[in-house]
Amino acid sequence: MKIHELKQHCGNCGVISFCGNPFGYCLCYDKRFTDVEEEVYRILAESASDTKALDECEGCERPDCGAYRYSDDDFEDEPCEYEDQSRGYYCNQVADYVYGLMIGKKGA
């Protein structure tokens, strides 16, 4: 299914891990990916490796963001004031990375 066709039907979405928290960055409303298939986006997004944290999160010792979320060391019961913002920032970086790959492929 194309990403724009999802229209926030998150339960049927194969790329939900690349969206921000509710009311944050929403991939299916990013116009850059209107005609991109979920599977294509997922494959490209999983290759993103050079993402960085928000400036406010530099040096944070809490392992509950990104890949560490819901791990054995999860701090889920302790709210982080930057969690939503950092999740949206990460997802935007991945989207920028994927878009750059797509633009590069079109020019080849």
Secondary structure, 3 states (H helix, E strand, C coil): CEHHHCCCCHHHCCCHHHCCCCCCCCHHHCHHHCCCEHHHHHHHHHCCCCCCCCHHHCCCCCCCCHHHCCCCCCCCCCCCCCHHHHHHHHHHHHHHHHHHHHHHHHHC
